[in-house]
Amino acid sequence: MAGSVNKVILIGNLGRDPETRRTGAGDPVVNFSIATTESWRDKATGERKDRTEWHNIVIFNENLGRVAEQYCKKGSKVYIEGQLQTREYTDRDGNQRKATEVVLQRFRGELALLDSRGGGGAMEEAGDGGGFGRSSPMQRGGGGGGGDRRPATAGGGRMNDVIDDDIPF
């Protein structure tokens, strides 16, 4: 296998509203954090336990940053796909520090809003530096809450709608 893979996929809730800053060149950089929670039952006590992990997200992609600014708020459930990066910096007291972040670069990242908006339940998505609201590979059926989720075929129909008699082999 040639090369290596650095890909992080997270589904979690925003811990704070996105914050936008600008680089020296004027390019926007959007920062926020998301929480992912793991739950399990303690075998000894039967008690339910939770552990929450916080992840710092940095968006250098202008289109994804715009989506995050406009639609993401504290508590929003999001799908994030990016790369894990660690950077070193000096804090205000002169101490060397390291920060590990999930970074969404231009053409290498994805952000999908998983909260249902207005009862429609559609998954709003932006990714790969291109646009907002493109079709997701997974479409949500039905109108109200929690319809079934089945992959859509290239023709727009559902895979389960294909009848064996229609297959020529």
Residue, then its C-alpha position, 0 to 999 in steps of 0.5 A: m500500500a502506498g502512502s497513508v491515511n489521515k481521516v477523522i469522522l465525528i458525529g457530535n454536538l457543538g459545545r459553543d457557537p462557531e467563531t470566525r477569525r481572519t488570517g493575515a491574508g484575510d482568509p476566514v478561519v472558523n473554530f468551534s468544538i464538538a462533544t462526542t459521548e460514549s455510553w456503557r453499562d458498568k458490569a459490576t454495578g449495572e450503572r450507566k456510565d458516560r464519557t464525553e470527549w471534546h474535539n476542537i474543529v478548525i475550518f479553513n474551507e471558505n464554503l464550509g466556514r460560511v455554512a458553519e457560521q450561518y447554520c451551526k449553533k451551540g447544541s447543533k448535531v453535526y457530522i464532521e470529516g477532516q484530518l487530525q493535525t497537531r500544532e505547537y504554539t507559545d501561550r501568553d505566559g511563554n510556555q510551549r503548548k500543543a493542540t490537536e485539532v480536526v482540520l477541514q481544509r479546502f477540498r478535503g473536508e465535510l460538514a453535514l448538519l444532522d438536526s432536522r430543520g422545520g420538521g422536514g428532516a433533510m440532511e443539509e450538507a456541504g463538503d469538498g469545497g463545493g457548495f451547500g445543499r447537494s444531494s447526500p448519498m443517503q436520502r431520508g425518506g418520508g416527511g416527518g421525523g425519523g423516516d427510513r434511511r436507504p441509499a438512493t440509486a443513481g436514477g433517484g429511485r430506491m435500491n429495494d424497488v428493483i425487481d429481479d425480472d428487470i435484471p437482464f442476467 
